[in-house]
Amino acid sequence: MNSLHQTTADLDRLEKRLREVTDRIKRLEEENRSLHARQESLVAERATLVQRNEEARSRVEAMIERLKSLENAG
């Protein structure tokens, strides 16, 4: 009977550990989904900022050219 009791206790411990591992996997999967969503958001935000920076650079370069042409005309 002692062997049966030990086997039952071992199975109970194994079942508990499997539940813990399963819960951990679920949490990690959710965290992974969240991190992927955040990464996509940051990539999109970066693309927008790069585009805005290029637009600002173009406007500044255009202003510089207009100032040069005004200086040369005057």
C-alpha positions as CSV (number, residue, x, y, z in Angstrom):
1,M,0.0,0.0,0.0
2,N,2.9,2.4,0.7
3,S,4.0,2.1,-2.9
4,L,0.5,3.0,-4.1
5,H,0.4,6.0,-1.7
6,Q,3.8,7.1,-3.1
7,T,2.7,6.7,-6.7
8,T,-0.5,8.7,-6.0
9,A,1.6,11.4,-4.3
10,D,4.0,11.5,-7.2
11,L,1.1,11.8,-9.7
12,D,-0.4,14.6,-7.6
13,R,2.9,16.5,-7.7
14,L,3.3,15.9,-11.4
15,E,-0.3,17.1,-12.0
16,K,0.4,20.2,-10.0
17,R,3.6,20.9,-11.9
18,L,1.9,20.4,-15.2
19,R,-0.8,22.9,-14.2
20,E,2.0,25.4,-13.2
21,V,3.8,24.9,-16.5
22,T,0.6,25.2,-18.5
23,D,-0.3,28.4,-16.7
24,R,3.2,29.8,-17.3
25,I,3.0,29.0,-21.0
26,K,-0.3,30.8,-21.2
27,R,1.1,33.9,-19.5
28,L,4.2,33.8,-21.8
29,E,2.0,33.5,-24.9
30,E,0.0,36.5,-23.8
31,E,3.1,38.5,-23.0
32,N,4.5,37.5,-26.4
33,R,1.4,38.7,-28.2
34,S,1.5,41.9,-26.2
35,L,5.1,42.5,-27.0
36,H,4.5,41.8,-30.7
37,A,1.6,44.3,-30.8
38,R,3.8,46.9,-29.0
39,Q,6.6,46.3,-31.5
40,E,4.3,46.8,-34.4
41,S,3.0,50.0,-32.9
42,L,6.6,51.3,-32.3
43,V,7.6,50.4,-35.9
44,A,4.6,52.3,-37.3
45,E,5.4,55.3,-35.0
46,R,9.0,55.3,-36.1
47,A,8.0,55.3,-39.8
48,T,5.7,58.3,-39.2
49,L,8.5,60.1,-37.4
50,V,11.0,59.4,-40.1
51,Q,8.5,60.7,-42.7
52,R,7.8,63.8,-40.7
53,N,11.6,64.4,-40.3
54,E,12.1,64.1,-44.1
55,E,9.3,66.5,-44.7
56,A,10.8,69.0,-42.3
57,R,14.2,68.6,-43.9
58,S,12.7,69.3,-47.3
59,R,11.0,72.4,-46.1
60,V,14.2,73.7,-44.4
61,E,16.2,73.0,-47.6
62,A,13.5,74.8,-49.7
63,M,13.7,77.8,-47.3
64,I,17.5,77.9,-47.6
65,E,17.3,77.8,-51.4
66,R,14.7,80.7,-51.4
67,L,16.9,82.7,-49.0
68,K,19.9,82.1,-51.2
69,S,18.0,83.2,-54.3
70,L,16.7,86.3,-52.5
71,E,20.3,87.1,-51.4
72,N,21.6,86.6,-55.0
73,A,18.7,88.7,-56.5
74,G,19.3,91.6,-54.0
